[in-house]
Amino acid sequence: MNASRFWNWFVYPGALWIALLFAVPLFLVLALSFGHVDDLGRGVYGFQLTNYADVFNATYVPVLLRSVGYALITVILCLGIGYPAAYFIARFGGKYRYALVAALVIPFFVNYLVRTYAWVALLADEGLINNAIVDLGLTQAPIQMINTPFAVIGGLVYGYIIFMILPLYVSIERMDPSIVEAGKDLYGSPFQTFIHVTLPATQPGILAGSVLVFLPTVGDFVSAQLLGGPDTYMVGNLIQDQFFAASDWPFGSALTVVMMLFLAVWMVLYLRRATRGEAEVL
């Protein structure tokens, strides 16, 4: 019992850290979301649902839907790009597979903001890509790439694709190769074997990667701010503007709470599906 009490002391610093830096600020945001702005522009605590009603105003609903749409497209593109990469490394990387994984991960040690500015340098009207195609005579004038949904989604894919590749790589590497050989022995074509054997066996990695990409992408604001324009405004940009530009902290808090609840629903659905999958395997 004394040993157990001794080790329990190591839990308290982490619990205190979470309480002070996560639970308390979260509670303050929740409380402020029911408040209002006074005549001096200061947030005042209260208890009214006006802010939550404003979240679903016709002005802001397109922004919310756009954020979800961009996130879903990003997940699909990350899956389409990341699955072949993870499959190749796990199945054919051999002794170099860890080096290949490291080669993918190391660039993401660079700050996300810096990597997004690199996309600005590539896609700007006077950027590297436009300069190259003009110099090659492929077009007479620069192509509009920046301030488009293409640029924003491209930045999101580049920013979060590693969160798709790593879970897929782990899932594919852990897959028993004998089940693939069994599919071939049953005269299944490579495509049939992939659809009916490999894909179901790596479903946990697909689900994990999809959630890890979707959750941060919905709330992202850097890509839309640097690579997009007014037509690519996302909910993260809206929240940022409410706190820093409009100084409407109660409405910004309501937007934050709604977004967190939405993401929490996705997380619960994922956990339930993952738990059910583990139960089926057992």
QUILINCOR-V171773 format. One record per backbone hydrogen bond with DSSP energy under -0.5 kcal/mol. NH is the residue of the N-H (numbers start at 0). CO is the residue of the C=O. If there is no record, write none. Layout:
BEGIN
nh=<NH NH>
co=<CO CO>
END
This chain:
BEGIN
nh=<4 5 6 7 8 8 9 10 11 12 13 14 15 16 17 18 19 20 21 22 23 25 26 27 28 29 30 31 32 33 34 35 37 40 43 45 47 52 53 54 55 55 56 59 60 61 63 64 65 66 67 68 69 70 71 72 73 74 75 76 77 78 79 80 81 82 83 84 85 86 87 88 89 90 91 92 95 96 99 100 101 102 103 104 105 106 107 108 109 114 115 116 117 118 119 120 121 122 123 126 127 128 129 130 131 132 133 134 135 136 137 138 144 144 145 146 147 147 150 151 152 153 154 155 156 157 158 159 160 162 163 164 165 167 168 169 170 171 172 173 174 174 176 178 179 180 181 182 183 184 185 186 187 192 193 194 195 196 197 198 200 201 202 205 206 207 208 209 210 211 212 213 214 215 216 217 218 219 224 225 226 227 227 231 232 235 236 237 238 239 240 241 242 243 244 245 246 247 248 251 252 253 254 255 256 257 258 259 260 261 262 263 264 265 266 267 268 269 270 271 272 273 274 275 276 277 278 279 280 281>
co=<0 1 2 3 4 5 6 7 7 8 9 10 11 12 13 14 15 16 17 17 18 21 22 23 24 25 26 27 28 30 31 43 41 37 35 30 33 48 49 50 51 52 53 56 56 57 59 60 61 62 63 64 65 66 67 68 69 70 71 72 73 74 75 76 77 78 79 80 81 82 83 84 85 86 87 88 92 93 95 96 97 98 99 100 101 102 104 105 106 110 111 112 113 114 115 116 117 118 119 123 120 121 121 126 127 128 129 130 131 133 132 132 122 142 122 226 144 226 144 147 148 149 150 151 152 153 154 155 156 159 160 160 161 163 164 165 166 167 168 169 170 171 174 175 175 176 177 178 179 180 181 183 182 188 189 190 191 192 192 193 196 197 199 201 202 203 204 205 206 207 208 209 210 211 212 213 214 216 220 221 222 222 223 228 229 219 233 233 234 235 236 237 238 239 240 240 240 241 246 247 248 249 250 251 252 253 254 255 256 257 258 259 260 261 262 263 264 265 266 267 268 269 270 271 272 273 274 275 276 277>
END
